[in-house]
Amino acid sequence: MEAPPVTMMPVTGGTINMMEYLLQGSVLDHSLESLIHRLRGLCDNMEPETFLDHEMVFLLKGQQASPFVLRARRSMDRAGAPWHLRYLGQPEMGDKNRHALVRNCVDIATSENLTDFLMEMGFRMDHEFVAKGHLFRKGIMKIMVYKIFRILVPGNTDSTEALSLSFLVELSVVAPAGQDMVSDDMRNFAEQLKPLVHLEKIDPKRLM
């Protein structure tokens, strides 16, 4: 799956600090079709884009307490699509008036030798998985409904099994820092998906 443009704003100098606003939830397999039907009615694209991606998570351990994490992702169903390298910062959970989790986000397209480059830099792969699902768009919002598959034989994406009996649902927006009003739009959209799925501001640290 090719990532959407990180920003449509012209960069005249320096860089733009981009943030990802995120709400997450899950839906059981038997409720998937009902959720897809609801999203078709709410989103800009009635027929969702489909994707089949292979993602590898790399760690670089240094002097700091927690390792530096980068994610490498490639499309398995779009020949010639670029690899993507992604960095996600620590979530900002403190502001209770903000309706979505917020974290720094850098996403760039790369050549196909990305994993070799990361290994040469001293990174080591921690885990890998396959993600298969649907992508809807509503304005600048992106809604992904997908299932995660564990890879049974390292490096062999033909040997997988589903991680659970549910689909992960993510509602996200990538925008310049300070655009917190987008979280209000996200909350309003999430309300329209109830009771099929409850999208929440989830702190990843609570899941560890």
Stockholm file with secondary structure:
# STOCKHOLM 1.0

chainA/1-208         MEAPPVTMMPVTGGTINMMEYLLQGSVLDHSLESLIHRLRGLCDNMEPETFLDHEMVFLLKGQQASPFVLRARRSMDRAGAPWHLRYLGQPEMGDKNRHALVRNCVDIATSENLTDFLMEMGFRMDHEFVAKGHLFRKGIMKIMVYKIFRILVPGNTDSTEALSLSFLVELSVVAPAGQDMVSDDMRNFAEQLKPLVHLEKIDPKRLM
#=GR chainA/1-208 SS CCCCCSCCSCCCSSCCCEEEEEEEEEEEGGGHHHHHHHHHHHSSCSSCEEEEEEEEEEEECCSSSSCEEEEEEEESSSTTCCEEEEEECCCBCCCTTCCSEEEEEEEEEECTTHHHHHHHTTCEEEEEEEEEEEEEEETTEEEEEEEEEEEEETTEEEEEEESCSEEEEEEEEEEETTCTTHHHHHHHHHHTTTTTCCCBCCCGGGGC
#=GC SS_cons         CCCCCSCCSCCCSSCCCEEEEEEEEEEEGGGHHHHHHHHHHHSSCSSCEEEEEEEEEEEECCSSSSCEEEEEEEESSSTTCCEEEEEECCCBCCCTTCCSEEEEEEEEEECTTHHHHHHHTTCEEEEEEEEEEEEEEETTEEEEEEEEEEEEETTEEEEEEESCSEEEEEEEEEEETTCTTHHHHHHHHHHTTTTTCCCBCCCGGGGC
//
